[in-house]
Every structure is written in structure tokens, then in C-alpha cells.
Amino acid sequence: KEAITTGRPIREIVLEKGILTEEELEIILNPQEMTKPGIPGANLLK
């Protein structure tokens, strides 16, 4: 919601709030990762 209301990219907001690292975002927001079955970046939880 914040990205829509502020017009800022999700990546920028997530990094600013410290929710994920740049490396984690690269994996999760990777188009190949997002089109695989399952949760993008699930391997980060292991």
C-alpha cells in the first residue's frame, strides 16, 4: 500500500525500513525466482 500511495518502488521502501537486505531482495524479486512454484526466496529461510 505504501508504494502505491507514495509512488516509491517497493525495493526502496523495504531497504529503508530494513525489512530485507539488498541480497535478499535480489533473490526474491528475481523474475525467475518469482515464476517458480512455491514462495520466492524460500531457500533463504533454511
Residue, then its C-alpha position, 0 to 999 in steps of 0.5 A: k500500500e505504501a508504494i502505491t500511495t507514495g509512488r516509491p518502488i517497493r525495493e526502496i521502501v523495504l531497504e529503508k525500513g530494513i525489512l530485507t537486505e539488498e541480497e535478499l531482495e535480489i533473490i526474491l524479486n528475481p523474475q525467475e525466482m518469482t515464476k517458480p512454484g512455491i514462495p520466492g526466496a524460500n531457500l533463504l529461510k533454511 
